[in-house]
Amino acid sequence: MCDLHSDSDDIPSDIEDAARNASYYDLVYEKFEKWRQEKKVKHVNEKVLLAYFEDKNLKASMLWTHYSMLRTELSLKKAFLKRQSDGYHAKKSSVFSKVNIAKFLTEAEDNKFSVIFCLLIFTNYAKTN
């Protein structure tokens, strides 16, 4: 039977280091996401990253390390989202034709659809002017 709570002596050092590094990458990414939420930044680009690192006030070596980790995490997230969206096809919504609208305006009950009549007339008027 496998003991999940065994000593760290059983775990090879390279796997233990990789797990430690992965959690540090996640920590750097989480701090960046928290900063983005505080600053209400919606999209990530070069200017956003520059502003983030200017706020951090890190030494040059740590700045490069954090940038490298953050860039790796961002590219992994982007690749994951891209892979998730493969095969997705947007559904095209139906659009009423002029014939459909004219039929609705002439045949629908006035008392039930008076608000929709007004909206159609104003929308149509706005498009023509």
ZISUL-V225315 format. One line per field, one symbol per residue. phi: phi as a letter, one per 40 degrees, with the letter a starting at -180 (. if undefined). A space follows every 50 residues. Layout:
BEGIN
phi=???
END
This chain:
BEGIN
phi=.cccbccccccdcccccccccccccccccccccccdcccfccbbaccccc ccccccfccdccccccccccccccccccccccccccgcbcccccbccccc ccccccbcccccbcccddccccccccccc
END
